[in-house]
C-alpha cells in the first residue's frame, strides 16, 4: 500500500478553520442543551453534539499526525453552563439552523481545496451531518410554528426569454420598476431570515458582554442587522411583497454571560465573513442594477464592521494565528 501523502497547505488551512468553527459550535450546543425549554429540541441538539464531537477528535488526530500543533479552538473555558437562559422561545434551534446553513457553505469550499482521500472523506461525513441536522432543525421549527415559509406564487405555465433591454435596469423608459423574479427574491428572503436571528443574537451578546468596547460593538451589530432588515423589507414592499416575520426567538433579561467575550466575538466574525460571501453570491445572480447596488453597499458596511471586530480581537489577544506559509 502506498504511503499516505503529506498534508498540503490548503488542506491544513481548511482543517484549521473547520476545527475553530466546530469547537465553537460544540460550546454553543453544550449551553443550549443545558438550558433547553423543549425536550425534543434538547434531543436534536444532543444528537448533533454526539455526531460532531468524534469528528473534532478525528480532525485533531489528522493534524497532529503531521507533526504539527493542533489549534486550541474553543474549550470548556469559553462556555459557562451554570449561566441562566439568555434566549428563549425557540431561539436555540433557530440559531443552530443558521449555523448549519453557514456550515454547508463553508464545507463546500473546504472540500474543493482538499486532495487527500481521508480528508475528503472527513468533509463528506461532516457535510452529511450538516445536511441531516439542517433538515431536522427546519422541520422542528416549521412544526412548532416558529419558522415562516417563503411566499407562494402562481406557477408559470410557459417558458419565456428576456427580450427587454431594460430588464437589468429594473426600470423602463417610463420609470416603471420591473418586479422581482424568484431568484432575486430568494436571496433577499434569506438575508432577512438570517438577519432576524443575527439581530437577536447581537442583542443578547450586548446585554451580557463583560468588556465595554465589546458591548458597544455588539450593539452596533444589532443596529446593522436592523438596517439590513429595514432596507431589504422596503425593497420587497415596493413590489407589494410582505416581509417574512417570525414569532420565534427572544432575548431574556439575563445579564449573566453564558459565553466568553472571545467566543462571542469570533461568532460575530464568522457570521460577517459568511454574510459577505452571501451578499456577493446574491449580487452575481441578481439582474436588477438597483439590487446589485444595494447588495454592494451592505457588503461594504458588513466588511467595515468585521474589520472593526478583528481589531478588537487582536487588541485583546483573542485571535489564534493560522499556520504560516514557508518564507
C-alpha positions in Angstrom: 0.0 0.0 0.0 1.5 3.4 -0.9 2.4 5.8 1.9 -0.3 8.4 2.7 0.8 11.7 1.0 1.7 14.6 3.2 -1.0 17.2 4.0 -0.9 20.2 1.7 -1.0 23.8 2.9 -4.6 24.3 1.7 -5.7 21.2 3.5 -4.1 22.3 6.7 -5.7 25.7 6.4 -9.2 24.2 5.7 -8.9 21.9 8.7 -7.6 24.7 10.9 -10.7 26.8 10.0 -13.0 23.8 10.4 -11.6 23.0 13.8 -12.2 26.6 15.0 -15.8 26.5 13.9 -16.6 23.0 15.1 -15.2 23.6 18.6 -17.2 26.9 18.7 -20.4 25.0 17.7 -19.8 22.4 20.4 -19.7 25.1 23.1 -23.0 26.6 21.9 -24.6 23.1 21.8 -23.5 22.3 25.4 -25.0 25.5 26.7 -28.3 25.2 24.7 -28.6 21.5 25.7 -28.3 22.6 29.4 -30.9 25.4 29.1 -33.3 23.8 26.5 -37.0 24.5 27.1 -38.2 21.7 24.9 -37.3 18.0 25.3 -37.4 17.4 21.5 -35.1 20.4 20.9 -32.7 19.1 23.6 -32.6 15.6 21.9 -31.9 17.2 18.5 -29.0 19.3 19.8 -27.7 16.3 21.8 -27.7 14.2 18.6 -25.7 16.9 16.7 -23.2 17.1 19.6 -22.7 13.4 19.6 -22.2 13.3 15.8 -19.8 16.3 15.7 -17.6 15.5 18.8 -15.9 12.4 17.2 -15.2 14.4 14.1 -13.5 17.1 16.1 -11.3 14.4 17.7 -10.6 13.0 14.2 -9.5 16.4 12.9 -7.2 16.9 15.8 -5.6 13.4 15.2 -5.1 14.1 11.5 -3.4 17.4 12.2 -1.2 16.0 14.9 -0.2 13.0 12.8 1.6 15.6 10.5 3.8 16.5 13.4 2.2 19.9 13.8 0.5 21.6 16.7 -3.3 21.3 16.7 -5.2 24.6 17.2 -6.7 25.5 20.6 -10.1 26.4 19.1 -12.7 26.9 21.8 -12.7 25.0 25.0 -14.9 24.5 28.1 -13.3 27.7 29.5 -15.4 29.6 26.8 -18.8 28.4 28.0 -20.5 28.8 31.4 -23.1 26.1 31.7 -24.4 27.5 35.0 -25.5 30.8 33.4 -29.2 31.3 33.2 -31.1 31.2 29.9 -30.2 34.1 27.7 -32.5 33.2 24.8 -35.9 31.5 24.7 -38.9 30.8 22.5 -37.1 28.5 20.1 -34.0 30.6 19.6 -31.7 27.7 20.3 -32.9 25.7 17.3 -33.2 28.8 15.1 -29.6 29.6 15.8 -28.4 26.0 15.3 -30.2 26.0 12.0 -28.4 29.1 10.8 -25.1 27.6 12.0 -25.8 24.5 9.8 -26.7 26.8 6.9 -23.3 28.6 7.3 -21.5 25.3 7.8 -22.8 23.9 4.5 -21.4 26.8 2.5 -18.0 26.7 4.3 -17.6 22.9 3.9 -18.5 23.1 0.2 -15.5 25.3 -0.2 -13.1 23.3 2.1 -13.7 20.0 0.3 -12.7 21.6 -3.0 -9.3 22.6 -1.6 -8.7 19.0 -0.2 -6.9 16.3 -2.2 -6.1 13.5 0.3 -8.7 10.8 0.4 -9.1 10.7 4.2 -9.6 14.5 4.4 -12.1 14.4 1.6 -13.9 11.6 3.4 -13.9 13.7 6.6 -15.6 16.6 4.8 -18.1 14.3 3.2 -19.1 13.0 6.6 -19.5 16.4 8.2 -21.4 17.7 5.2 -23.8 14.8 5.6 -24.2 15.6 9.3 -24.9 19.3 8.5 -27.4 18.4 5.8 -29.2 16.0 8.1 -29.5 18.4 11.1 -30.3 21.4 8.9 -33.4 19.4 7.8 -34.2 18.2 11.4 -34.0 21.8 12.7 -36.0 23.2 9.8 -38.8 20.6 10.2 -38.9 21.2 14.0 -39.3 25.0 13.6 -42.0 24.5 11.0 -43.9 22.1 13.2 -43.6 24.5 16.2 -44.8 27.4 14.1 -41.6 29.3 14.6 -40.4 29.5 11.0 -42.4 31.1 8.2 -42.2 29.6 4.7 -41.2 31.8 1.8 -44.0 33.4 -0.2 -46.0 31.3 -2.7 -46.6 32.4 -6.3 -48.8 31.4 -9.2 -46.7 28.8 -11.0 -45.7 29.7 -14.6 -47.4 27.7 -17.4 -44.8 28.5 -20.1 -41.1 29.3 -20.7 -40.2 32.9 -21.6 -36.9 34.5 -22.6 -35.8 38.0 -21.8 -36.0 40.4 -24.7 -36.4 43.8 -23.0 -33.0 45.5 -22.7 -34.3 47.4 -19.6 -34.7 44.1 -17.7 -31.3 44.6 -15.9 -32.0 48.3 -15.2 -35.0 47.4 -13.0 -37.0 50.3 -14.6 -38.3 51.0 -18.1 -38.4 54.3 -20.1 -41.4 55.5 -18.2 -39.9 54.8 -14.8 -41.9 51.7 -14.1 -39.9 49.2 -12.0 -39.6 45.6 -13.0 -40.9 43.2 -10.4 -38.5 40.8 -8.6 -38.0 37.4 -10.1 -38.0 34.3 -7.9 -34.2 34.0 -7.9 -33.7 37.6 -6.7 -36.4 37.2 -4.1 -34.8 34.0 -2.7 -31.6 35.8 -1.8 -33.4 38.8 -0.3 -35.6 36.4 1.7 -32.5 34.5 3.1 -30.9 37.8 4.0 -34.0 38.7 6.1 -34.2 35.3 7.7 -30.5 35.2 8.8 -30.5 38.9 10.0 -33.6 38.3 12.2 -31.6 35.7 14.1 -28.5 37.8 13.9 -30.2 40.8 15.4 -31.5 38.8 18.3 -28.0 37.2 18.8 -26.3 40.6 18.9 -28.9 41.9 21.4 -28.2 39.0 23.8 -24.4 39.4 23.3 -24.6 43.2 24.0 -26.6 42.5 27.1 -24.1 40.2 28.8 -20.6 41.0 27.4 -18.1 41.9 30.1 -15.8 44.2 28.0 -17.4 47.7 27.5 -15.9 48.1 24.0 -17.2 44.6 23.1 -20.7 45.6 24.4 -20.7 48.7 22.2 -19.6 46.5 19.2 -22.4 44.1 19.6 -24.9 47.0 20.0 -23.6 48.3 16.7 -24.0 44.9 15.1 -27.6 44.8 16.3 -28.3 48.1 14.6 -26.5 47.0 11.4 -28.8 43.9 11.3 -31.8 46.2 11.8 -30.7 48.5 8.9 -30.3 45.5 6.6 -33.7 44.2 7.6 -35.4 47.6 7.1 -33.7 48.2 3.7 -34.5 44.7 2.4 -38.0 44.9 3.7 -38.5 48.2 1.8 -37.3 46.5 -1.4 -39.9 43.8 -1.0 -42.7 46.2 -0.1 -42.1 48.3 -3.2 -43.0 45.1 -5.1 -46.1 44.6 -2.8 -44.3 41.6 -1.1 -44.8 41.2 2.6 -41.5 40.7 4.5 -41.3 37.4 6.4 -41.6 37.6 10.2 -41.3 35.0 12.9 -42.5 34.9 16.5 -39.6 32.6 17.4 -36.6 33.6 19.4 -36.5 36.2 22.1 -33.8 37.6 24.5 -34.4 37.2 28.2 -33.5 39.9 30.8 -30.4 38.0 32.0 -27.1 39.9 32.0 -25.0 36.8 33.0 -22.7 35.8 30.1 -23.0 32.1 29.1 -20.0 32.5 26.7 -16.7 34.2 26.8 -16.3 37.6 25.1 -13.7 35.8 22.8 -16.2 33.2 21.7 -19.0 35.8 21.1 -16.6 38.0 19.1 -15.4 35.1 16.9 -19.0 34.0 16.3 -19.7 37.5 15.0 -16.6 37.4 12.9 -17.7 34.1 11.3 -21.2 35.5 10.6 -19.8 38.6 9.0 -17.4 36.7 6.7 -20.1 34.2 5.5 -22.5 37.1 5.1 -20.0 38.9 2.8 -19.9 35.8 0.7 -23.7 35.6 0.6 -24.0 39.2 -0.5 -21.5 38.6 -3.3 -23.3 35.5 -4.4 -26.7 37.3 -4.4 -25.3 40.1 -6.4 -23.9 37.7 -9.0 -27.3 36.2 -9.6 -29.5 39.3 -9.4 -30.2 41.0 -12.7 -31.6 44.3 -11.4 -29.0 47.0 -11.1 -30.6 48.6 -8.1 -30.4 45.3 -6.2 -26.7 44.9 -7.1 -26.0 48.5 -5.8 -27.9 47.8 -2.6 -26.1 44.5 -2.0 -22.8 46.2 -2.7 -23.5 48.9 0.0 -24.5 46.2 2.5 -21.3 44.3 1.8 -19.2 47.4 2.4 -20.9 48.0 5.7 -20.5 44.4 6.8 -16.8 44.4 5.8 -16.1 47.5 7.8 -17.9 46.0 10.8 -16.0 42.8 10.5 -12.6 44.7 10.4 -13.6 46.6 13.5 -14.3 43.3 15.2 -11.0 41.9 14.1 -9.1 44.9 15.6 -10.9 44.3 19.0 -9.9 40.6 18.9 -6.3 41.4 18.1 -6.1 44.1 20.8 -7.3 41.5 23.3 -5.2 38.6 22.1 -8.3 36.5 21.1 -7.3 35.7 17.5 -5.5 32.4 17.1 -3.0 32.7 14.3 -3.5 30.4 11.3 -0.5 28.2 10.3 2.1 30.3 8.3 3.4 29.5 4.8 7.1 28.9 4.5 9.1 32.0 3.7 
